Amino acid sequence: MGTIEKFNENVMHTYGRHPLVMEKGSGVRCTGEDGMKYIDFGSGIGVNSLGFCDEKWVEAVCAQVKSVQHTSNYYYTRVQAEFAEKLCQLSGYDKIFFGNSGAEANECAIKIARKYSFDKYGLGRHNIITLVNSFHGRTLTTLSATGQEVFHNYFFPFTEGFVNVTANDIDDLRAKLDDTVCAVMMEYVQGEGGVNALDKKFVDAVYELCAEKDVLVIADEVQTGIGRTGEFLAGDHYGKKADITTLAKGLAGGVPIGACLANEKCSGVLVPGTHGSTFGGNPIACAGGLTVLERVSGEGFLDEVNAKAEFIRSKLAQCSEVEAVSGLGLMIGITLKNKKAPDVVKEALGRGLLLLTAKDKVRLLPPLTIGMKELEEGMEILVKILEA
């Protein structure tokens, strides 16, 4: 029995998988079980921020495995303390809660927002505004927060207390931001919703209206954070810092992690007994995360990310099949004129290029460390497919 058959025989079919058995990888390239080589423009949906098996990352993770692989959060570890210190310094936040995924980070943010409001104002101020077309996770509560009706099925009853506002519609926001609302939760770039960046005027309005009512702003930067958009946080593009920001995906370079960052106003809301995570702040994840932070915060790193993003956009601008390009930095959505995004992804796979989709768009999330040679090679494959 082959790997795919063995896998399908024993694992729940919750994904539409491609017929690729990934065996090994280095940098932006990986090799399938059959020996075929690929250039990865998806980085595990934005997780492998330093690509496959980056040398310094591997050294840090392996060294931690040989030291302490796990301890409960009743104790301390140096690597978690150093990672937290570095992340607070780079992000400008006061304190962090560590979990294992973006959904967990968002659950934590929701709990902080509701407890902050309960502690200060009492019952009845628990609603959270999220945006139409948003995506915040697959737990029951983060599915409820997600502003896409396609996800609101099967698992009834969903968690109450979420109100959807149309992205970039200031009048809709103003009408629904009443005295029952404790927070507005948004992605600066809606990733799963189609790689759509919010308008600056709308983001400004969110912060202004929330400040007037002591309503918290939660920035879901699970996909946009840690250099993906060409700034350390996507909020930096807008000149804004949310009360709470959530991170995951690329934060630890390939090891499961989630982080909920809180400013001084919110950092003391959760106290012993109100939240926890067995694996949160795992030493292995923290070792990987510390390596990612050191690399991303290095001199000129984000400038290189933006230069690579501009190169991709310049190539796409010359392609007759491309209707429009959306997103920020190395988070790119491509609207096509005639071709279907899934068909493009399938053909690219056969030619040795790994791509993603988002709604009806082709989505690119290459490793932040991708070299120009691999970038040029991958874009040549993509453009040839689009122009055929």
BAROGU-911093 format. One record per residue (C-alpha): residue number from 1; residue in three letters; x, y, z. Coordinates in steps of 0.05 Angstrom, whole numbers, plus 5000, padded with zeros to 4 digits. Layout:
! residues N
<node resi="NUM" resn="ala" c1="X" c2="Y" c3="Z"/>
...
END
This chain:
! residues 388
<node resi="1" resn="met" c1="5000" c2="5000" c3="5000"/>
<node resi="2" resn="gly" c1="5028" c2="5068" c3="4980"/>
<node resi="3" resn="thr" c1="5034" c2="5128" c3="5026"/>
<node resi="4" resn="ile" c1="4971" c2="5163" c3="4999"/>
<node resi="5" resn="glu" c1="4929" c2="5100" c3="5004"/>
<node resi="6" resn="lys" c1="4954" c2="5086" c3="5074"/>
<node resi="7" resn="phe" c1="4940" c2="5158" c3="5094"/>
<node resi="8" resn="asn" c1="4870" c2="5158" c3="5066"/>
<node resi="9" resn="glu" c1="4855" c2="5092" c3="5099"/>
<node resi="10" resn="asn" c1="4871" c2="5120" c3="5168"/>
<node resi="11" resn="val" c1="4861" c2="5196" c3="5169"/>
<node resi="12" resn="met" c1="4795" c2="5233" c3="5167"/>
<node resi="13" resn="his" c1="4781" c2="5264" c3="5099"/>
<node resi="14" resn="thr" c1="4776" c2="5337" c3="5121"/>
<node resi="15" resn="tyr" c1="4821" c2="5366" c3="5067"/>
<node resi="16" resn="gly" c1="4820" c2="5365" c3="4991"/>
<node resi="17" resn="arg" c1="4892" c2="5343" c3="4985"/>
<node resi="18" resn="his" c1="4938" c2="5344" c3="4924"/>
<node resi="19" resn="pro" c1="4972" c2="5279" c3="4903"/>
<node resi="20" resn="leu" c1="5040" c2="5300" c3="4930"/>
<node resi="21" resn="val" c1="5077" c2="5262" c3="4985"/>
<node resi="22" resn="met" c1="5128" c2="5313" c3="5010"/>
<node resi="23" resn="glu" c1="5191" c2="5277" c3="5032"/>
<node resi="24" resn="lys" c1="5244" c2="5331" c3="5045"/>
<node resi="25" resn="gly" c1="5257" c2="5404" c3="5035"/>
<node resi="26" resn="ser" c1="5312" c2="5457" c3="5038"/>
<node resi="27" resn="gly" c1="5300" c2="5532" c3="5031"/>
<node resi="28" resn="val" c1="5244" c2="5545" c3="4981"/>
<node resi="29" resn="arg" c1="5251" c2="5477" c3="4947"/>
<node resi="30" resn="cys" c1="5222" c2="5410" c3="4967"/>
<node resi="31" resn="thr" c1="5223" c2="5340" c3="4938"/>
<node resi="32" resn="gly" c1="5166" c2="5291" c3="4933"/>
<node resi="33" resn="glu" c1="5168" c2="5217" c3="4949"/>
<node resi="34" resn="asp" c1="5173" c2="5203" c3="4874"/>
<node resi="35" resn="gly" c1="5235" c2="5247" c3="4867"/>
<node resi="36" resn="met" c1="5200" c2="5306" c3="4833"/>
<node resi="37" resn="lys" c1="5224" c2="5374" c3="4857"/>
<node resi="38" resn="tyr" c1="5181" c2="5435" c3="4872"/>
<node resi="39" resn="ile" c1="5188" c2="5509" c3="4886"/>
<node resi="40" resn="asp" c1="5143" c2="5528" c3="4944"/>
<node resi="41" resn="phe" c1="5102" c2="5592" c3="4935"/>
<node resi="42" resn="gly" c1="5055" c2="5573" c3="4992"/>
<node resi="43" resn="ser" c1="5102" c2="5560" c3="5051"/>
<node resi="44" resn="gly" c1="5052" c2="5515" c3="5086"/>
<node resi="45" resn="ile" c1="4999" c2="5571" c3="5082"/>
<node resi="46" resn="gly" c1="5048" c2="5623" c3="5107"/>
<node resi="47" resn="val" c1="5078" c2="5580" c3="5163"/>
<node resi="48" resn="asn" c1="5148" c2="5564" c3="5137"/>
<node resi="49" resn="ser" c1="5169" c2="5637" c3="5139"/>
<node resi="50" resn="leu" c1="5243" c2="5618" c3="5134"/>
<node resi="51" resn="gly" c1="5229" c2="5563" c3="5083"/>
<node resi="52" resn="phe" c1="5244" c2="5489" c3="5093"/>
<node resi="53" resn="cys" c1="5295" c2="5469" c3="5146"/>
<node resi="54" resn="asp" c1="5332" c2="5535" c3="5151"/>
<node resi="55" resn="glu" c1="5400" c2="5518" c3="5180"/>
<node resi="56" resn="lys" c1="5399" c2="5565" c3="5241"/>
<node resi="57" resn="trp" c1="5327" c2="5547" c3="5255"/>
<node resi="58" resn="val" c1="5343" c2="5472" c3="5253"/>
<node resi="59" resn="glu" c1="5402" c2="5482" c3="5300"/>
<node resi="60" resn="ala" c1="5360" c2="5521" c3="5350"/>
<node resi="61" resn="val" c1="5302" c2="5471" c3="5350"/>
<node resi="62" resn="cys" c1="5347" c2="5410" c3="5354"/>
<node resi="63" resn="ala" c1="5388" c2="5440" c3="5410"/>
<node resi="64" resn="gln" c1="5323" c2="5453" c3="5449"/>
<node resi="65" resn="val" c1="5298" c2="5382" c3="5437"/>
<node resi="66" resn="lys" c1="5363" c2="5356" c3="5468"/>
<node resi="67" resn="ser" c1="5354" c2="5402" c3="5528"/>
<node resi="68" resn="val" c1="5280" c2="5406" c3="5550"/>
<node resi="69" resn="gln" c1="5225" c2="5388" c3="5501"/>
<node resi="70" resn="his" c1="5166" c2="5405" c3="5547"/>
<node resi="71" resn="thr" c1="5148" c2="5425" c3="5617"/>
<node resi="72" resn="ser" c1="5081" c2="5447" c3="5644"/>
<node resi="73" resn="asn" c1="5065" c2="5520" c3="5654"/>
<node resi="74" resn="tyr" c1="5071" c2="5511" c3="5729"/>
<node resi="75" resn="tyr" c1="5145" c2="5522" c3="5716"/>
<node resi="76" resn="tyr" c1="5189" c2="5570" c3="5677"/>
<node resi="77" resn="thr" c1="5237" c2="5560" c3="5618"/>
<node resi="78" resn="arg" c1="5291" c2="5608" c3="5596"/>
<node resi="79" resn="val" c1="5274" c2="5601" c3="5523"/>
<node resi="80" resn="gln" c1="5202" c2="5621" c3="5534"/>
<node resi="81" resn="ala" c1="5224" c2="5682" c3="5574"/>
<node resi="82" resn="glu" c1="5274" c2="5703" c3="5521"/>
<node resi="83" resn="phe" c1="5223" c2="5692" c3="5465"/>
<node resi="84" resn="ala" c1="5170" c2="5732" c3="5501"/>
<node resi="85" resn="glu" c1="5218" c2="5788" c3="5516"/>
<node resi="86" resn="lys" c1="5239" c2="5793" c3="5443"/>
<node resi="87" resn="leu" c1="5168" c2="5791" c3="5417"/>
<node resi="88" resn="cys" c1="5145" c2="5845" c3="5466"/>
<node resi="89" resn="gln" c1="5204" c2="5889" c3="5446"/>
<node resi="90" resn="leu" c1="5192" c2="5882" c3="5372"/>
<node resi="91" resn="ser" c1="5116" c2="5888" c3="5374"/>
<node resi="92" resn="gly" c1="5110" c2="5941" c3="5428"/>
<node resi="93" resn="tyr" c1="5061" c2="5901" c3="5469"/>
<node resi="94" resn="asp" c1="5060" c2="5894" c3="5544"/>
<node resi="95" resn="lys" c1="5048" c2="5819" c3="5554"/>
<node resi="96" resn="ile" c1="5034" c2="5755" c3="5515"/>
<node resi="97" resn="phe" c1="4994" c2="5691" c3="5524"/>
<node resi="98" resn="phe" c1="5022" c2="5631" c3="5486"/>
<node resi="99" resn="gly" c1="4978" c2="5578" c3="5454"/>
<node resi="100" resn="asn" c1="4985" c2="5529" c3="5396"/>
<node resi="101" resn="ser" c1="4947" c2="5559" c3="5337"/>
<node resi="102" resn="gly" c1="4914" c2="5620" c3="5308"/>
<node resi="103" resn="ala" c1="4846" c2="5596" c3="5330"/>
<node resi="104" resn="glu" c1="4871" c2="5590" c3="5401"/>
<node resi="105" resn="ala" c1="4902" c2="5659" c3="5399"/>
<node resi="106" resn="asn" c1="4835" c2="5687" c3="5375"/>
<node resi="107" resn="glu" c1="4797" c2="5650" c3="5429"/>
<node resi="108" resn="cys" c1="4843" c2="5682" c3="5480"/>
<node resi="109" resn="ala" c1="4831" c2="5751" c3="5449"/>
<node resi="110" resn="ile" c1="4756" c2="5741" c3="5452"/>
<node resi="111" resn="lys" c1="4760" c2="5720" c3="5526"/>
<node resi="112" resn="ile" c1="4803" c2="5781" c3="5543"/>
<node resi="113" resn="ala" c1="4755" c2="5829" c3="5509"/>
<node resi="114" resn="arg" c1="4694" c2="5800" c3="5543"/>
<node resi="115" resn="lys" c1="4726" c2="5797" c3="5612"/>
<node resi="116" resn="tyr" c1="4754" c2="5868" c3="5604"/>
<node resi="117" resn="ser" c1="4684" c2="5893" c3="5590"/>
<node resi="118" resn="phe" c1="4652" c2="5850" c3="5645"/>
<node resi="119" resn="asp" c1="4702" c2="5873" c3="5697"/>
<node resi="120" resn="lys" c1="4691" c2="5946" c3="5680"/>
<node resi="121" resn="tyr" c1="4618" c2="5949" c3="5658"/>
<node resi="122" resn="gly" c1="4584" c2="5885" c3="5681"/>
<node resi="123" resn="leu" c1="4536" c2="5841" c3="5641"/>
<node resi="124" resn="gly" c1="4506" c2="5858" c3="5573"/>
<node resi="125" resn="arg" c1="4567" c2="5886" c3="5538"/>
<node resi="126" resn="his" c1="4594" c2="5824" c3="5506"/>
<node resi="127" resn="asn" c1="4582" c2="5829" c3="5431"/>
<node resi="128" resn="ile" c1="4642" c2="5830" c3="5384"/>
<node resi="129" resn="ile" c1="4638" c2="5861" c3="5315"/>
<node resi="130" resn="thr" c1="4674" c2="5822" c3="5260"/>
<node resi="131" resn="leu" c1="4676" c2="5836" c3="5186"/>
<node resi="132" resn="val" c1="4638" c2="5802" c3="5129"/>
<node resi="133" resn="asn" c1="4687" c2="5757" c3="5092"/>
<node resi="134" resn="ser" c1="4732" c2="5749" c3="5153"/>
<node resi="135" resn="phe" c1="4763" c2="5684" c3="5177"/>
<node resi="136" resn="his" c1="4783" c2="5673" c3="5249"/>
<node resi="137" resn="gly" c1="4790" c2="5598" c3="5258"/>
<node resi="138" resn="arg" c1="4754" c2="5531" c3="5261"/>
<node resi="139" resn="thr" c1="4736" c2="5522" c3="5334"/>
<node resi="140" resn="leu" c1="4662" c2="5533" c3="5347"/>
<node resi="141" resn="thr" c1="4673" c2="5603" c3="5375"/>
<node resi="142" resn="thr" c1="4722" c2="5626" c3="5321"/>
<node resi="143" resn="leu" c1="4676" c2="5597" c3="5268"/>
<node resi="144" resn="ser" c1="4620" c2="5638" c3="5298"/>
<node resi="145" resn="ala" c1="4665" c2="5699" c3="5294"/>
<node resi="146" resn="thr" c1="4681" c2="5685" c3="5221"/>
<node resi="147" resn="gly" c1="4640" c2="5729" c3="5175"/>
<node resi="148" resn="gln" c1="4627" c2="5679" c3="5120"/>
<node resi="149" resn="glu" c1="4560" c2="5643" c3="5119"/>
<node resi="150" resn="val" c1="4590" c2="5583" c3="5083"/>
<node resi="151" resn="phe" c1="4622" c2="5564" c3="5150"/>
<node resi="152" resn="his" c1="4558" c2="5572" c3="5190"/>
<node resi="153" resn="asn" c1="4529" c2="5503" c3="5179"/>
<node resi="154" resn="tyr" c1="4525" c2="5434" c3="5212"/>
<node resi="155" resn="phe" c1="4552" c2="5451" c3="5280"/>
<node resi="156" resn="phe" c1="4491" c2="5485" c3="5312"/>
<node resi="157" resn="pro" c1="4483" c2="5520" c3="5359"/>
<node resi="158" resn="phe" c1="4539" c2="5568" c3="5344"/>
<node resi="159" resn="thr" c1="4568" c2="5614" c3="5398"/>
<node resi="160" resn="glu" c1="4526" c2="5677" c3="5405"/>
<node resi="161" resn="gly" c1="4552" c2="5748" c3="5411"/>
<node resi="162" resn="phe" c1="4581" c2="5764" c3="5342"/>
<node resi="163" resn="val" c1="4556" c2="5819" c3="5296"/>
<node resi="164" resn="asn" c1="4581" c2="5825" c3="5224"/>
<node resi="165" resn="val" c1="4597" c2="5891" c3="5191"/>
<node resi="166" resn="thr" c1="4613" c2="5900" c3="5117"/>
<node resi="167" resn="ala" c1="4687" c2="5913" c3="5108"/>
<node resi="168" resn="asn" c1="4703" c2="5985" c3="5090"/>
<node resi="169" resn="asp" c1="4631" c2="6008" c3="5104"/>
<node resi="170" resn="ile" c1="4638" c2="6062" c3="5158"/>
<node resi="171" resn="asp" c1="4563" c2="6075" c3="5161"/>
<node resi="172" resn="asp" c1="4549" c2="6001" c3="5175"/>
<node resi="173" resn="leu" c1="4603" c2="6001" c3="5229"/>
<node resi="174" resn="arg" c1="4575" c2="6064" c3="5262"/>
<node resi="175" resn="ala" c1="4504" c2="6036" c3="5261"/>
<node resi="176" resn="lys" c1="4523" c2="5971" c3="5295"/>
<node resi="177" resn="leu" c1="4575" c2="5997" c3="5345"/>
<node resi="178" resn="asp" c1="4525" c2="6004" c3="5402"/>
<node resi="179" resn="asp" c1="4529" c2="5996" c3="5477"/>
<node resi="180" resn="thr" c1="4527" c2="5920" c3="5473"/>
<node resi="181" resn="val" c1="4594" c2="5917" c3="5438"/>
<node resi="182" resn="cys" c1="4659" c2="5904" c3="5475"/>
<node resi="183" resn="ala" c1="4707" c2="5896" c3="5415"/>
<node resi="184" resn="val" c1="4717" c2="5901" c3="5340"/>
<node resi="185" resn="met" c1="4758" c2="5844" c3="5312"/>
<node resi="186" resn="met" c1="4789" c2="5850" c3="5242"/>
<node resi="187" resn="glu" c1="4843" c2="5826" c3="5195"/>
<node resi="188" resn="tyr" c1="4880" c2="5883" c3="5161"/>
<node resi="189" resn="val" c1="4885" c2="5837" c3="5101"/>
<node resi="190" resn="gln" c1="4830" c2="5785" c3="5096"/>
<node resi="191" resn="gly" c1="4870" c2="5724" c3="5077"/>
<node resi="192" resn="glu" c1="4822" c2="5666" c3="5069"/>
<node resi="193" resn="gly" c1="4770" c2="5717" c3="5047"/>
<node resi="194" resn="gly" c1="4808" c2="5734" c3="4984"/>
<node resi="195" resn="val" c1="4872" c2="5770" c3="5004"/>
<node resi="196" resn="asn" c1="4836" c2="5837" c3="5010"/>
<node resi="197" resn="ala" c1="4869" c2="5895" c3="5047"/>
<node resi="198" resn="leu" c1="4824" c2="5942" c3="5086"/>
<node resi="199" resn="asp" c1="4818" c2="6015" c3="5066"/>
<node resi="200" resn="lys" c1="4857" c2="6062" c3="5111"/>
<node resi="201" resn="lys" c1="4797" c2="6107" c3="5121"/>
<node resi="202" resn="phe" c1="4757" c2="6048" c3="5148"/>
<node resi="203" resn="val" c1="4813" c2="6026" c3="5195"/>
<node resi="204" resn="asp" c1="4820" c2="6098" c3="5220"/>
<node resi="205" resn="ala" c1="4744" c2="6099" c3="5233"/>
<node resi="206" resn="val" c1="4748" c2="6034" c3="5272"/>
<node resi="207" resn="tyr" c1="4800" c2="6062" c3="5319"/>
<node resi="208" resn="glu" c1="4766" c2="6130" c3="5327"/>
<node resi="209" resn="leu" c1="4697" c2="6102" c3="5341"/>
<node resi="210" resn="cys" c1="4723" c2="6048" c3="5388"/>
<node resi="211" resn="ala" c1="4764" c2="6099" c3="5427"/>
<node resi="212" resn="glu" c1="4702" c2="6141" c3="5439"/>
<node resi="213" resn="lys" c1="4665" c2="6082" c3="5470"/>
<node resi="214" resn="asp" c1="4722" c2="6045" c3="5505"/>
<node resi="215" resn="val" c1="4712" c2="5988" c3="5457"/>
<node resi="216" resn="leu" c1="4774" c2="5945" c3="5446"/>
<node resi="217" resn="val" c1="4805" c2="5934" c3="5378"/>
<node resi="218" resn="ile" c1="4830" c2="5863" c3="5363"/>
<node resi="219" resn="ala" c1="4876" c2="5854" c3="5303"/>
<node resi="220" resn="asp" c1="4877" c2="5783" c3="5277"/>
<node resi="221" resn="glu" c1="4948" c2="5780" c3="5248"/>
<node resi="222" resn="val" c1="4952" c2="5704" c3="5246"/>
<node resi="223" resn="gln" c1="4969" c2="5706" c3="5172"/>
<node resi="224" resn="thr" c1="4994" c2="5778" c3="5164"/>
<node resi="225" resn="gly" c1="5042" c2="5783" c3="5222"/>
<node resi="226" resn="ile" c1="5117" c2="5774" c3="5230"/>
<node resi="227" resn="gly" c1="5140" c2="5807" c3="5165"/>
<node resi="228" resn="arg" c1="5091" c2="5775" c3="5117"/>
<node resi="229" resn="thr" c1="5065" c2="5842" c3="5091"/>
<node resi="230" resn="gly" c1="5133" c2="5877" c3="5090"/>
<node resi="231" resn="glu" c1="5124" c2="5907" c3="5159"/>
<node resi="232" resn="phe" c1="5134" c2="5870" c3="5225"/>
<node resi="233" resn="leu" c1="5058" c2="5875" c3="5236"/>
<node resi="234" resn="ala" c1="5008" c2="5893" c3="5183"/>
<node resi="235" resn="gly" c1="4980" c2="5946" c3="5229"/>
<node resi="236" resn="asp" c1="5045" c2="5985" c3="5218"/>
<node resi="237" resn="his" c1="5021" c2="5999" c3="5147"/>
<node resi="238" resn="tyr" c1="4962" c2="6035" c3="5177"/>
<node resi="239" resn="gly" c1="5000" c2="6069" c3="5233"/>
<node resi="240" resn="lys" c1="4956" c2="6033" c3="5284"/>
<node resi="241" resn="lys" c1="4967" c2="5986" c3="5343"/>
<node resi="242" resn="ala" c1="4907" c2="5946" c3="5367"/>
<node resi="243" resn="asp" c1="4893" c2="5934" c3="5440"/>
<node resi="244" resn="ile" c1="4901" c2="5860" c3="5426"/>
<node resi="245" resn="thr" c1="4938" c2="5827" c3="5368"/>
<node resi="246" resn="thr" c1="4938" c2="5753" c3="5352"/>
<node resi="247" resn="leu" c1="4995" c2="5716" c3="5317"/>
<node resi="248" resn="ala" c1="5009" c2="5645" c3="5295"/>
<node resi="249" resn="lys" c1="5028" c2="5615" c3="5227"/>
<node resi="250" resn="gly" c1="5097" c2="5643" c3="5210"/>
<node resi="251" resn="leu" c1="5115" c2="5661" c3="5281"/>
<node resi="252" resn="ala" c1="5155" c2="5597" c3="5297"/>
<node resi="253" resn="gly" c1="5176" c2="5578" c3="5226"/>
<node resi="254" resn="gly" c1="5139" c2="5511" c3="5224"/>
<node resi="255" resn="val" c1="5127" c2="5490" c3="5296"/>
<node resi="256" resn="pro" c1="5055" c2="5497" c3="5323"/>
<node resi="257" resn="ile" c1="5046" c2="5563" c3="5361"/>
<node resi="258" resn="gly" c1="4996" c2="5617" c3="5375"/>
<node resi="259" resn="ala" c1="5006" c2="5683" c3="5412"/>
<node resi="260" resn="cys" c1="4957" c2="5734" c3="5439"/>
<node resi="261" resn="leu" c1="4991" c2="5801" c3="5451"/>
<node resi="262" resn="ala" c1="4958" c2="5852" c3="5497"/>
<node resi="263" resn="asn" c1="4973" c2="5925" c3="5512"/>
<node resi="264" resn="glu" c1="4978" c2="5952" c3="5582"/>
<node resi="265" resn="lys" c1="4903" c2="5964" c3="5586"/>
<node resi="266" resn="cys" c1="4888" c2="5890" c3="5573"/>
<node resi="267" resn="ser" c1="4950" c2="5853" c3="5597"/>
<node resi="268" resn="gly" c1="4924" c2="5842" c3="5668"/>
<node resi="269" resn="val" c1="4854" c2="5819" c3="5650"/>
<node resi="270" resn="leu" c1="4868" c2="5744" c3="5651"/>
<node resi="271" resn="val" c1="4888" c2="5719" c3="5720"/>
<node resi="272" resn="pro" c1="4904" c2="5649" c3="5746"/>
<node resi="273" resn="gly" c1="4846" c2="5602" c3="5733"/>
<node resi="274" resn="thr" c1="4814" c2="5643" c3="5676"/>
<node resi="275" resn="his" c1="4855" c2="5614" c3="5618"/>
<node resi="276" resn="gly" c1="4909" c2="5564" c3="5603"/>
<node resi="277" resn="ser" c1="4942" c2="5517" c3="5553"/>
<node resi="278" resn="thr" c1="4980" c2="5452" c3="5565"/>
<node resi="279" resn="phe" c1="5026" c2="5461" c3="5505"/>
<node resi="280" resn="gly" c1="5026" c2="5537" c3="5502"/>
<node resi="281" resn="gly" c1="5096" c2="5566" c3="5504"/>
<node resi="282" resn="asn" c1="5127" c2="5498" c3="5488"/>
<node resi="283" resn="pro" c1="5203" c2="5505" c3="5491"/>
<node resi="284" resn="ile" c1="5213" c2="5476" c3="5421"/>
<node resi="285" resn="ala" c1="5164" c2="5525" c3="5391"/>
<node resi="286" resn="cys" c1="5196" c2="5583" c3="5429"/>
<node resi="287" resn="ala" c1="5265" c2="5563" c3="5404"/>
<node resi="288" resn="gly" c1="5240" c2="5563" c3="5332"/>
<node resi="289" resn="gly" c1="5203" c2="5629" c3="5344"/>
<node resi="290" resn="leu" c1="5264" c2="5663" c3="5373"/>
<node resi="291" resn="thr" c1="5303" c2="5645" c3="5310"/>
<node resi="292" resn="val" c1="5248" c2="5673" c3="5266"/>
<node resi="293" resn="leu" c1="5245" c2="5739" c3="5305"/>
<node resi="294" resn="glu" c1="5321" c2="5747" c3="5302"/>
<node resi="295" resn="arg" c1="5320" c2="5738" c3="5227"/>
<node resi="296" resn="val" c1="5259" c2="5781" c3="5211"/>
<node resi="297" resn="ser" c1="5284" c2="5838" c3="5255"/>
<node resi="298" resn="gly" c1="5352" c2="5837" c3="5222"/>
<node resi="299" resn="glu" c1="5377" c2="5899" c3="5185"/>
<node resi="300" resn="gly" c1="5347" c2="5903" c3="5115"/>
<node resi="301" resn="phe" c1="5305" c2="5840" c3="5120"/>
<node resi="302" resn="leu" c1="5237" c2="5874" c3="5111"/>
<node resi="303" resn="asp" c1="5266" c2="5917" c3="5055"/>
<node resi="304" resn="glu" c1="5283" c2="5853" c3="5019"/>
<node resi="305" resn="val" c1="5212" c2="5826" c3="5030"/>
<node resi="306" resn="asn" c1="5183" c2="5889" c3="4998"/>
<node resi="307" resn="ala" c1="5232" c2="5886" c3="4940"/>
<node resi="308" resn="lys" c1="5211" c2="5814" c3="4926"/>
<node resi="309" resn="ala" c1="5138" c2="5833" c3="4931"/>
<node resi="310" resn="glu" c1="5149" c2="5889" c3="4881"/>
<node resi="311" resn="phe" c1="5184" c2="5841" c3="4833"/>
<node resi="312" resn="ile" c1="5124" c2="5793" c3="4835"/>
<node resi="313" resn="arg" c1="5075" c2="5850" c3="4823"/>
<node resi="314" resn="ser" c1="5116" c2="5877" c3="4765"/>
<node resi="315" resn="lys" c1="5115" c2="5808" c3="4731"/>
<node resi="316" resn="leu" c1="5040" c2="5801" c3="4742"/>
<node resi="317" resn="ala" c1="5027" c2="5871" c3="4715"/>
<node resi="318" resn="gln" c1="5055" c2="5848" c3="4649"/>
<node resi="319" resn="cys" c1="5011" c2="5786" c3="4646"/>
<node resi="320" resn="ser" c1="4950" c2="5793" c3="4601"/>
<node resi="321" resn="glu" c1="4910" c2="5741" c3="4641"/>
<node resi="322" resn="val" c1="4915" c2="5780" c3="4706"/>
<node resi="323" resn="glu" c1="4855" c2="5823" c3="4721"/>
<node resi="324" resn="ala" c1="4879" c2="5851" c3="4788"/>
<node resi="325" resn="val" c1="4930" c2="5839" c3="4844"/>
<node resi="326" resn="ser" c1="4912" c2="5848" c3="4917"/>
<node resi="327" resn="gly" c1="4945" c2="5842" c3="4985"/>
<node resi="328" resn="leu" c1="5006" c2="5871" c3="5018"/>
<node resi="329" resn="gly" c1="5079" c2="5850" c3="5015"/>
<node resi="330" resn="leu" c1="5089" c2="5775" c3="5003"/>
<node resi="331" resn="met" c1="5015" c2="5762" c3="5015"/>
<node resi="332" resn="ile" c1="4988" c2="5766" c3="4944"/>
<node resi="333" resn="gly" c1="4920" c2="5750" c3="4912"/>
<node resi="334" resn="ile" c1="4913" c2="5745" c3="4837"/>
<node resi="335" resn="thr" c1="4846" c2="5756" c3="4803"/>
<node resi="336" resn="leu" c1="4844" c2="5722" c3="4735"/>
<node resi="337" resn="lys" c1="4805" c2="5741" c3="4673"/>
<node resi="338" resn="asn" c1="4788" c2="5673" c3="4643"/>
<node resi="339" resn="lys" c1="4824" c2="5617" c3="4678"/>
<node resi="340" resn="lys" c1="4801" c2="5584" c3="4743"/>
<node resi="341" resn="ala" c1="4847" c2="5588" c3="4803"/>
<node resi="342" resn="pro" c1="4842" c2="5514" c3="4821"/>
<node resi="343" resn="asp" c1="4860" c2="5495" c3="4750"/>
<node resi="344" resn="val" c1="4921" c2="5540" c3="4753"/>
<node resi="345" resn="val" c1="4943" c2="5509" c3="4819"/>
<node resi="346" resn="lys" c1="4935" c2="5439" c3="4791"/>
<node resi="347" resn="glu" c1="4975" c2="5454" c3="4729"/>
<node resi="348" resn="ala" c1="5029" c2="5488" c3="4770"/>
<node resi="349" resn="leu" c1="5036" c2="5427" c3="4813"/>
<node resi="350" resn="gly" c1="5050" c2="5385" c3="4752"/>
<node resi="351" resn="arg" c1="5104" c2="5435" c3="4732"/>
<node resi="352" resn="gly" c1="5138" c2="5436" c3="4799"/>
<node resi="353" resn="leu" c1="5108" c2="5498" c3="4831"/>
<node resi="354" resn="leu" c1="5065" c2="5498" c3="4894"/>
<node resi="355" resn="leu" c1="5010" c2="5551" c3="4896"/>
<node resi="356" resn="leu" c1="4948" c2="5566" c3="4938"/>
<node resi="357" resn="thr" c1="4878" c2="5593" c3="4927"/>
<node resi="358" resn="ala" c1="4835" c2="5642" c3="4965"/>
<node resi="359" resn="lys" c1="4763" c2="5646" c3="4943"/>
<node resi="360" resn="asp" c1="4768" c2="5653" c3="4867"/>
<node resi="361" resn="lys" c1="4840" c2="5679" c3="4868"/>
<node resi="362" resn="val" c1="4908" c2="5648" c3="4861"/>
<node resi="363" resn="arg" c1="4945" c2="5662" c3="4926"/>
<node resi="364" resn="leu" c1="5020" c2="5669" c3="4936"/>
<node resi="365" resn="leu" c1="5053" c2="5664" c3="5004"/>
<node resi="366" resn="pro" c1="5126" c2="5647" c3="4989"/>
<node resi="367" resn="pro" c1="5177" c2="5641" c3="5045"/>
<node resi="368" resn="leu" c1="5202" c2="5709" c3="5066"/>
<node resi="369" resn="thr" c1="5273" c2="5685" c3="5053"/>
<node resi="370" resn="ile" c1="5261" c2="5664" c3="4981"/>
<node resi="371" resn="gly" c1="5320" c2="5680" c3="4936"/>
<node resi="372" resn="met" c1="5313" c2="5719" c3="4872"/>
<node resi="373" resn="lys" c1="5335" c2="5659" c3="4830"/>
<node resi="374" resn="glu" c1="5279" c2="5616" c3="4857"/>
<node resi="375" resn="leu" c1="5230" c2="5674" c3="4853"/>
<node resi="376" resn="glu" c1="5246" c2="5686" c3="4780"/>
<node resi="377" resn="glu" c1="5242" c2="5611" c3="4765"/>
<node resi="378" resn="gly" c1="5175" c2="5605" c3="4800"/>
<node resi="379" resn="met" c1="5146" c2="5667" c3="4768"/>
<node resi="380" resn="glu" c1="5167" c2="5642" c3="4699"/>
<node resi="381" resn="ile" c1="5128" c2="5578" c3="4710"/>
<node resi="382" resn="leu" c1="5067" c2="5616" c3="4735"/>
<node resi="383" resn="val" c1="5066" c2="5667" c3="4679"/>
<node resi="384" resn="lys" c1="5073" c2="5613" c3="4626"/>
<node resi="385" resn="ile" c1="5013" c2="5577" c3="4655"/>
<node resi="386" resn="leu" c1="4972" c2="5642" c3="4657"/>
<node resi="387" resn="glu" c1="4991" c2="5663" c3="4587"/>
<node resi="388" resn="ala" c1="4978" c2="5595" c3="4554"/>
END
